[in-house]
Structure formats: structure tokens, C-alpha cells
Amino acid sequence: MTPIVLASTFAQDGPGVLKGPYDYSRAGNPTRTALEQCLAALEGAKHGVAFGSGCAATTALLLTLKSGDHVLVGDDVYGGTFRIFDKVMKQFGLDATFMDLSDPAKVREAIRPNTRMLWLETPSNPMLKIFDIAALAEVAKKANVTLAVDNTFATPMLQRPLDLGATVAVHSTTKYLNGHSDVVGGAALTSDDELGEKLHFIQKSVGGVQSPFDSYMVLRGLKTLGVRMRQHVKSAEVLVDHLTRHGLVTRVFYPGLESHPGHAVAARQMKGFGGMISLDLRVGDKGTAPSAAFLRALRVFTCAESLGGVESLAELPAIMTHASLTPEARRSLGIGDGLVRLSVGLEDVEDLKEDLERGFRAMEAAL
Ligand SMILES: *Cc1c(COP(=O)(O)O)cnc(C)c1O
């Protein structure tokens, strides 16, 4: 098993004469290197760079750009990613435009002379929108723009952005890759030598690195990624089938449904449709009271933010993960009072079904 090398510094044979590849653990650490190589292999990348969180990985990637550069960003990205663009990088002159990336022709038109990066998430959060990575990679390539894909929701087991033409895959390893809700981590994976070098430079200069212990934990989680993802997908499909038939559900968002607008693209670029489900509950004009009652009644699903762990989680984006968005922004994305997001875990699927029924009974009483 990979040793956890806790050393912050490494003895040298003489001044400047290193015994091996390491001198100081911010610049490089053997446990972190093992993780970086494993993540790179999973994404089919030459270079892997691991960080202390997904947000640190995102920030490092943006720090490869400079003041005056412009980034085109999907309008349905993770809230923390939006905040990095809107509240942090903006202060340093990095310009960002948020738009629906569904139509590659519109994306091509939106590229400006100073656009350096196209940033997307697919499936997106929480609406599980699908964007065509190969089509957008073509647009990016023609415009000499870096295509960054946040692959957190799919994982390389279900989707490999680099194979589809993306320049770099970004991850919050906090989610499925570690998979046990006990690490916060992130990574960027690329085969572009210049970008890989820049990322390593930012990593050691800015220093948001993954600790040796957490690197070990993510490596340990990765050993079961394949079996976990297979079961997440299998159970999600059973629950989607159950939910689409339910009278208290107005709509189910899942790329595996033929009625999903991104289904054909998802079927082409993904090996499975994932373990995340969003659903609209029939709350009428009662606000979030019925959906909150639904969530409070659940006993197998835990009411919590985050996703991708062995435990099933349920949350209400309007007042939890997406509370920081303006009501107008939520409305335009389709995040209403009845929208519930589920991260389907590895419990017995019959227990999960029964738990949802418990939620529906509580919701009915609140209507
Ligand atoms: C959680 C998440 C992030 C941020 O990662 P942290 O590890 O929480 O910093 C980025 N993108 C997506 C899609 C996420 O779900």
C-alpha cells in the first residue's frame, strides 16, 4: 500500500544535492505524486496536479490566465465556481461571461479576441443539463481556447473529457472519487505539457496542495470507484423509474430519461448516466414547506449538501446549495421551491424507495 509520507522536508546529500525527486512537500510529496499519477491515468492525462479542494484546483487553473483575459462559463456551474469568477478573479481583471452552452454556434459567436478559456460542467448542478463536449472542443480548438471540463458529477468511469477533445479535466475529489465523505480535495488533469507545467508551478507557488494523509484517503477511495459508480447508476435508474410514476412528482431530471433534452448527447459521451437525480415536487403555492417536510421525513437519505458518497444525500437547492443565487437567477435556471436533489448512495435500493415514500407521505400532510 502507498505509504503516507508525512515529511515536510527531505534530507539532502549535500547543499543542493537531492537524494531523489523531492526537497519540500509543497513542491512535491511521494504520497501526493501517487495520487496525481492515479488520477491522471484515470482521465487518460499525462499530468496530474492535486489540490486541497476542488475550489483550489479551479483557482489554480484560473491563475494560469492573466488580467484582461476572458473566460466563457456555463451558466449552470457549481456555486463555488461561480463565486471564484464573480467575487475573486474579477478583482484581478479576469473577465467572465456566463451563458447556456447548449448551442455550439452561439458559443462560437460569444468568443471574443481575448477569450482564453471555455469552462463547463456536464452533467450540471442541480439541473443535470448536458453539454456536448466534442462539439464544444471543436469550437474551442478553432478559436485556440482552452476547454476546461469539471468532470466531478460523471467521474472518469462514466465520461472522459480529454478523449472528447477537452484540454483539462477538473475534479472535486471530495465527491465520487474519494467517495466516503471524509476528505475535501481537488485535482486538474491534462495532457497539454505547457498547461501541466504551469499548473505545477502555480501549485508549488500558491500552495493549495493536498495533504499526504488526504492523498492516501483519496487513493484508497479510488480503488472501489468502478464498483461504486456501477451501483450508484444502477440504483439511480431504479429510483428514477419509481419517481417518474409518482403523482407528487411533476418532473424528474436525469440524463438517462429519453425525455431529457440532453439524452442523445449523454448517451454518446457517457458510459452511464450517473448517480444524481433532481426532481420537482408538486408543491403548488405552498413554497418550500411541503418539500422541506419531505426532506425532514427521510431517514435513509441524509439531509445534507455535497454528493458522491456511499451514503445517500438529499437537499433542497433553493435554500441550501443554491441559496446564494438571486431569486431571478434561480428562476431562470429552473430551481424552484419544489426542486429536490438526490445523491443516490449504496444502500439497498428498496430501503431508498421506502424512504422516499416516507417523504411523500409527510409532504402530502403538509399540502
Ligand atoms: C463540490 C464541487 C466543486 C468544489 O469542490 P470542493 O472540493 O468543495 O472545493 C466543484 N465542482 C463541482 C461540480 C462540485 O460538485
The ligand as a MOL file (V3000), in Angstrom:
LIG
                    3D

  0  0  0     0  0            999 V3000
M  V30 BEGIN CTAB
M  V30 COUNTS 15 15 0 0 0
M  V30 BEGIN ATOM
M  V30 1 C -18.1350 20.3340 -4.8520 0
M  V30 2 C -17.8760 20.7620 -6.2260 0
M  V30 3 C -16.8240 21.6640 -6.5160 0
M  V30 4 C -15.9760 22.2870 -5.4520 0
M  V30 5 O -15.1970 21.3500 -4.8120 0
M  V30 6 P -14.7310 21.4500 -3.2680 0
M  V30 7 O -13.9680 20.1990 -3.0870 0
M  V30 8 O -15.9610 21.5560 -2.4340 0
M  V30 9 O -13.9010 22.6830 -3.1660 0
M  V30 10 C -16.6140 21.9950 -7.8400 0
M  V30 11 N -17.3920 21.4840 -8.8320 0
M  V30 12 C -18.4120 20.6460 -8.5810 0
M  V30 13 C -19.2250 20.1160 -9.7100 0
M  V30 14 C -18.6860 20.2540 -7.2720 0
M  V30 15 O -19.7170 19.4320 -7.0340 0
M  V30 END ATOM
M  V30 BEGIN BOND
M  V30 1 1 1 2
M  V30 2 1 2 3
M  V30 3 2 2 14
M  V30 4 1 3 4
M  V30 5 2 3 10
M  V30 6 1 4 5
M  V30 7 1 5 6
M  V30 8 2 6 7
M  V30 9 1 6 8
M  V30 10 1 6 9
M  V30 11 1 10 11
M  V30 12 2 11 12
M  V30 13 1 12 13
M  V30 14 1 12 14
M  V30 15 1 14 15
M  V30 END BOND
M  V30 END CTAB
M  END
